[in-house]
Amino acid sequence: MGSKGKKTKRDPKNHQMAFWEERARLLRLISHPVRLLILETLSKGSRCVKDLNSMVNIEQPNFSQHIAVLRNAKLVGCQKSGALRCYYVLRPSLVKQLIQILCEEHDIRVRSRDSVVQEAESPS
């Protein structure tokens, strides 16, 4: 409901834009090589912080910042047992699919102007 108890119409264009804004935000959060490497490693199984940090090979404070970004994005979770911290993927299907897409080769297909215009003008 809107202000003063009135129902507000849900604008499908605004809803669609909000949908894609959220996805763009997520892509911005993971668009760092260290974060992608962390996600790729964790997509294969849980890892303790010491093992993860040695695989990524960056300074611990910098590593912690990257982990914090992934945790805040609800992509990575953490379980603690005493001093031991183990990380795991919270959204495994999403992360695995993203990593798979990024690891594949994707051909570039240049098309003629005529085929592009013809496709754009045809009713869908």
C-alpha positions as CSV (number, residue, x, y, z in Angstrom):
1,M,0.0,0.0,0.0
2,G,1.1,3.5,-0.7
3,S,0.8,6.6,1.6
4,K,-2.6,7.2,3.2
5,G,-3.7,3.5,2.7
6,K,-4.0,3.8,-1.0
7,K,-2.8,0.9,-3.2
8,T,0.0,1.8,-5.6
9,K,0.1,0.2,-9.0
10,R,3.1,-1.9,-9.6
11,D,4.7,-0.7,-12.8
12,P,6.0,-3.7,-14.7
13,K,8.8,-1.6,-16.2
14,N,10.0,-0.5,-12.7
15,H,9.8,-4.1,-11.5
16,Q,11.8,-5.3,-14.5
17,M,14.4,-2.6,-13.9
18,A,14.7,-3.5,-10.2
19,F,15.1,-7.2,-11.2
20,W,18.1,-6.3,-13.5
21,E,19.5,-3.8,-11.1
22,E,19.8,-6.5,-8.5
23,R,21.6,-8.8,-10.9
24,A,23.9,-6.0,-12.0
25,R,24.8,-5.3,-8.4
26,L,25.6,-9.0,-7.9
27,L,27.8,-9.1,-11.0
28,R,29.7,-5.9,-9.8
29,L,30.3,-7.6,-6.5
30,I,31.9,-10.7,-8.0
31,S,33.7,-8.9,-10.9
32,H,37.1,-9.2,-9.3
33,P,39.6,-12.0,-10.1
34,V,40.3,-12.8,-6.5
35,R,36.5,-13.2,-5.7
36,L,36.0,-15.3,-8.8
37,L,38.9,-17.5,-7.8
38,I,37.4,-17.9,-4.3
39,L,34.0,-18.7,-5.7
40,E,35.5,-21.2,-8.2
41,T,37.4,-22.9,-5.3
42,L,34.4,-23.0,-3.0
43,S,32.2,-24.3,-5.8
44,K,34.2,-27.5,-5.6
45,G,33.6,-27.8,-1.8
46,S,34.0,-26.1,1.6
47,R,37.5,-24.9,2.5
48,C,39.1,-23.6,5.7
49,V,40.4,-20.0,5.7
50,K,44.0,-21.1,5.8
51,D,43.6,-23.4,2.8
52,L,41.7,-20.8,0.8
53,N,44.1,-18.0,1.6
54,S,47.1,-20.1,0.5
55,M,45.3,-20.9,-2.8
56,V,44.5,-17.3,-3.6
57,N,48.0,-16.1,-2.5
58,I,47.3,-12.6,-1.3
59,E,47.8,-10.9,2.0
60,Q,45.4,-12.0,4.7
61,P,43.8,-8.6,5.4
62,N,43.1,-8.2,1.6
63,F,41.7,-11.8,1.5
64,S,39.4,-11.0,4.5
65,Q,38.0,-8.0,2.6
66,H,37.2,-10.1,-0.4
67,I,35.5,-12.8,1.8
68,A,33.5,-10.1,3.5
69,V,32.2,-8.8,0.2
70,L,31.1,-12.3,-0.8
71,R,29.5,-12.9,2.6
72,N,27.6,-9.6,2.5
73,A,26.3,-10.6,-1.0
74,K,25.0,-13.8,0.5
75,L,27.2,-15.9,-1.8
76,V,29.5,-17.4,0.8
77,G,28.8,-18.6,4.4
78,C,31.1,-19.4,7.2
79,Q,31.1,-22.1,10.0
80,K,33.3,-21.6,13.0
81,S,34.7,-24.3,15.3
82,G,37.0,-22.7,17.9
83,A,39.7,-20.8,15.9
84,L,38.8,-22.8,12.7
85,R,36.8,-20.9,10.1
86,C,35.4,-22.8,7.1
87,Y,33.7,-21.2,4.1
88,Y,31.2,-22.6,1.8
89,V,28.9,-21.5,-1.1
90,L,25.4,-20.4,0.0
91,R,24.0,-20.4,-3.5
92,P,25.7,-23.4,-5.2
93,S,23.6,-23.7,-8.3
94,L,24.1,-20.0,-9.1
95,V,27.8,-20.0,-8.4
96,K,28.5,-23.2,-10.3
97,Q,26.5,-22.0,-13.4
98,L,28.3,-18.6,-13.3
99,I,31.7,-20.3,-13.1
100,Q,30.9,-22.7,-15.8
101,I,29.7,-20.0,-18.2
102,L,32.8,-17.9,-17.5
103,C,35.2,-20.9,-18.0
104,E,33.7,-21.8,-21.4
105,E,34.8,-20.3,-24.7
106,H,32.1,-18.3,-26.5
107,D,32.4,-17.7,-30.2
108,I,32.0,-14.3,-31.7
109,R,29.5,-14.3,-34.5
110,V,29.6,-11.2,-36.8
111,R,26.5,-10.9,-38.9
112,S,25.7,-8.9,-42.0
113,R,23.7,-5.7,-41.7
114,D,20.9,-7.2,-43.8
115,S,20.4,-10.2,-41.5
116,V,20.4,-7.9,-38.4
117,V,17.9,-5.5,-39.9
118,Q,15.7,-8.3,-41.2
119,E,15.6,-9.9,-37.7
120,A,14.9,-6.6,-36.0
121,E,12.0,-5.8,-38.4
122,S,10.3,-9.2,-38.2
123,P,7.4,-9.5,-35.7
124,S,8.2,-11.6,-32.7
